[in-house]
Structure formats: structure tokens, C-alpha cells
Amino acid sequence: MLKYLKITGIVILLMSGYSAFAQEVFSLSNPDRALSPYTGMTRQHWKDAAKYLLAGAFSYIHQEDDPMKFPKEPGKSYPRNPGQVPTEKLEGLCRTLFIAAPLLREDPSLTVNGIKVADYYMYQIGLLVDSTSPSYIRKRGKNGGPSQILVEFGALAVSLFVAPDILWEPLAKEKKDALAATMISYGDGPTVGSNWKFFNIFVLSFFKSKGYTVNEKLLVEYLDKSLAHYRGNGWYNDAPAYDYYSMWAFQMYGPVWSEFFGRKYYPEYADKFEANFRDVKNNYPYLFSRNGEMIMWGRSMPYRFASAIPFPLMGMVKDTGVNYGWMRRIASGVMLQFLESPGLMKDSIPTLGFYGSFEPAVQPYSCRGSVFWMGKAFLALLIPEDNPFWTATENEGDWRDKMKRTEVYNRFQDSSRILITDYPAIGASEIRAWCKVKAIKANEPFRASENYNRLSYNSAFPWQADSVNGVVAMNYIIHNSKDEWEPFRLYDFRKFERGVYYRDVVLETNENVKFNLADVPLPNGILRVDRNNSSDAVEMRLGHYALPQLKGLIKESKRKVNGHDVQIIDNGIYQLAMVNLSGWQEMKAIAATGIHPQADQSKVINASVTTTSGTPKIFATLLLWKRSGQKFTDQELLPVKTFKVSGNADKIDIVLTNKRKIEISY
């Protein structure tokens, strides 16, 4: 039975000898500041976090027949019709098992809400092959294609590998055989040309390990095709995009598959996955802020701290080049980024969004139970407690030892063309990555949306969605012939040269609207030097990052430095400044409602202009930031000493006040 203890207004859940906060916000109990001086988190706290999330899921379970089905949030998430409910329940079952399986591996008697967790999952797994049950899953039809069922069976196979003695061996033989037949019918079949191949791989691999006959030729084919996605520097391409799927999918599945199956049956493939995994340490840690916060970027943002799983899995690999204390600091930091957010939980279940519910970051393939994909992070508990990942003292890695506050640090990955930038002055990280997907008549329009189409993404400034009335953050928008404000989304990378990241871009609805883009990261922001090559007249706007209203009203101010207009906004945490170096007619701060992931109210600075057709023109803009509490100096607002445009605007020579020379050549 569930018991509650109320202490000073906080409700505490007592469960199987452990205490977890049953209110909406997770809180550390007895943080260890000696071992983990930055987060306080130890392996035990990771277990507490897992139990906290599992307790929320089991608050909907009162008897073994109750499915893992949770309240739907308004919006595009499924189920959108009754026919999707069985798949919704399968997602809830298999994804919460990512959390439960590592816990059961250590404590088979775990009980939540008066329910024995192992018994519940074994019973529910049995219902999947019980034709009289509403949870029954039919075998894949003869011509059936890949589906969400394949995804969840792949997840189930992972958990069966993790805790076979608890979840598999106690099943009756007829249940095992029926489950094998059903799951193999999906695993031995078509898939999607992305990370999905691993779902087939895990299903086929698990049942081969248990003595069942599987299609080994197809298994090897999918292994080869999965490895072919690798592009170097730790990054796999998820066809077509680069995003966190490279990490919470490819770079999780590879090491886990190798650990449980590959090294025994296919050691040559395990070696290849391990070699690719070893590259992760060289770039991926720099994608996270000094505090370990992840950047809001790409699809499936409700999976949140699943992004951390490569860090603990480094404990599986004997690599003296890994700074385990830094890896755990990042992993625990990104977990707390969300667990300590008041908006994370609603109805005892994580919301569909980022810090809280946020419909623009939701894709239609998600249901409420989809959020438990974040449970992949708890595969960290496969790492023994005496492993260096858990025993090393937390540290801040290069942020403390190698980065200077007055500098900016770029890490360019040539094969993926990803640029990761770190800003020690505010401890933030930033990414620029591929986006070239049309939105019109697209099968997956989210790939052309704000999830991917921003000029850059920053850990300190989560992306704000575009508004229909023409408010934009960190992108250009163009007033098109349909009387709509259309963002850029069709980018072509050109080069990264001497600290400048070059791209070309064309407007989807009008190929006569095209720009050459040049991004120059600076210690306190970004210098944009963009050339408008459009043959048509253009009404356009450029947005800075947006600020949420978190500590009172967002303040606005204007300045003029050496003849250049400056617009500043300040939310009490950060200040953002936009400086018009060249080309813009107007800048102003614009308030918005309901389009920021951190707060209902927000503001962003937009620059605007209407151009005439004709010769190319340069638009040069400083997009700067600083923590609140100290006024921008004139030198901070204008780090450019000279700015000279030559020829047909095809060469720009810039000298900064720190004497750095920058040549822009498109």
C-alpha cells in the first residue's frame, strides 16, 4: 500500500524502503558534495530518480490488469482514434520498462503502489500474446510494413537482455514461444532506413540468444546498414538529420548490443561499434553547457535526458582518455535540468515538451507514454558501482582547465559539418547543424520546423516557436507571396574557415530569394555577416534568441554606440543585445505569448527591412549576450573596429577591437 508522510508541506512517498518525493518536483536526499561537488548525485540518487519516475507511472496501476496508459495532453500527440490505443499501451509498457529493468536487475522484489513490479511486467508481457486481452498484439501481416509496434518490441528486447532472469526465464514455455513468434514476426521484416534497424537487430539477437531460429542473414544486413550511418567524430546520421538520435539511439544501441550479444556472436561488429563509440568523448561532451544542460534541438525533445546515456556507457569501455568525473557531472547535470523543473510533471507523468508542456516541440508519433524513452538514461545502472564512472570525483573538464572567459571555442566536425561552440563567459554551448527539408506537402513537416531550421541552438536560450504574425527567434523570416511569414529552412553548408561558418539558403516558396550566410562566434555572442542575393524585393526580419519572462517583467532599453543602433532586453537572468552594423531599417523588442518553452510570456528582438531588387547587399548584425546585473560596456556592444565591403559585396574585411582580423569570402 502507498503511504504518504507530510513534512512542512512536502508529500513524501514511502516505497520498498526508499523515500521519493511524490510532489511534482524531484529533490535530492542527502546529496554527496564530496564525491559530486557540482550536482550532489551518486549512483544511489540515480536509482532514486528512477524510482521517482516509476512511482508516477505506477500511480495508474492498482491491479495487474491495469495498462500503462496515461492522460493525453491536448494537441497533435496520439491516440487520435481508438485503433491507436493498443499501441499507446504497448509504448507505456515497454518504455517504463527501460526504468524498471535496471532496478529489477538489482532488486527483483521491488514493489510500487502495492504492486510487485516484476510480476506486473511479466503478466503484462503475457497479455501481449493473449488473444482474449485488449492488450493483444497480432503478428505482423505477410505484407505488413514497419510500425510503432516494431519500435516498442525493440525496446522490450533491450529490457529482456537487461533482466532476463526476472522478465523472461519465469515465463511458461508456451508464453515464451508465443512471444518469440510475435516479436520475431516484426523483427524479421522491413524497417525504416534510420536508427529503426536496431529494433529488428535487438529482437532477432535476443531470441537467437535464447535458442530460437532467426533470420541471421537479415540481422547481419541490418548491422551493416546501421554501421553505414556513421559519419565520424561520434556522429551517426539518422537519415536525413543529425540530432540526439545519433546518441540516444545509435551510440546507445551499439554498446548495449555489443555487451549483451555482439561480443559473443558477432565480435567483429562489436569491435566496429566500440570504435565508433570511442569517438563520442572527443566532441559530444562539448555540446552540453558547463552546468551539464542539454541544448533544445531536434525532434523528440520530450525524451530529454535520454541524451545523457552515452556518458555512463563509457564505463563499459576501457578507455584511459575518458574523464569519468566530467562525464558523470554532465549526465547528472542534464538529469537535474529536468527533474528539478516545476513543469516537468503533470498528473505524475512527465509532460510532452521540454521544461514543461510545449506543443511546438511535440511530434504526432508521440503519445504520453513516449516520454519514458528518457528511461534509457537509467541503463547507466548497468554500470557497476565500483566503476570509475561512479567513483571518480565530479569535475568540469575543459570548462575549468582549458577554457578562458575572454575566448570562444569552436569544434567543427568535418564529416557531419556540425559546429559546436562553447562560450565560457556564460558557460553556454551552441550548435549549428544540417537542415534542408521542404515543409510544403512534407510527410514529416517537423523536420523543416523550428526543431531544425534555426540558424543556431544554444543551451542558455531554448528556441522560441515562430508566430503567425511574424515574430521570429534566431532565424530569418520572409513575407512571401501567400501573405505568410516563412522561415528559412533550405540550407546548404559551404565551409568552415578561419572561425567562420558559411551556408547558403534559399526560400522554399521562391527560389529568387536567396542568401549567403556567415556566422562568426565571438566570446560574447555572434557576428552575422549575411549577403542578400535575391533578385526579388524582400520584406524580411531577423530574430535574436528569445528570453522568457521568469523574474518580473522583461526590461527593454536602447542605446547608440559610435552611430550604431542597439536594442537590449533583460529578463533578470540574461541580457540580449542586437546591434545594427549594416543594412537594417528598424530593430524592436516584441512580446509574445504561448510560444516559448520556459514561460508563457517572452520577448525577442527583431530587425526588419524591406529591400528592393537589384545588387547584392550586406546585412551585418551583432547578436550579443551577457548575464544580468552588469551593464553592457560600449566595447562589449561594439567589438568591431573596422568593417569594409569590397567588390560586389563578395568580400568583407573586418577588424575587431581585440585586433583579430576576419575576412568574409562567400
Secondary structure by P-SEA (a helix, b strand, c coil): cbbbbbcccbbbbbccccccccccbbbbccccccccccccccaaaaaaaaaaaaaaaacccccccccccccccccccccccccaaaaaaaaaaaaaaaaaaaaaaacccccccccaaaaaaaaaaaaccccccccccccccccccccaaaaaaaaaaaaaaaccccccccccaaaaaaaaaaaaaaaacccccccaaaaaaaaaaaaaaaccccaaaaaaaaaaaaaaaccccccccccccccccccccaaaaaaaaaacccccccaaaaaaaaaaaaacccccccccccccccccccccccccccccccccccccccccccaaaaaaaaaaaaaaacccccccccccccccccccccccccccccccccccccccccccccccccccccccccccccccccccccbbbbbbbccccbbbbbbcccbbbbbbbbbbbbccccccccccccccccccccccccbbbbccccccccbbbbbccccccccccccccccccccbbbbbbbbcccccbbbbbbbbbcccbbbbbccccccccccbbbbccccccccccccccccccccbbbbbbbcccbbbbbbbcccccbbbbbbbcccccccccbbbbbbbbccccccbbbbbbbbccccccccccccccccccbbbbcccccbbbbbccccbbbbbcc
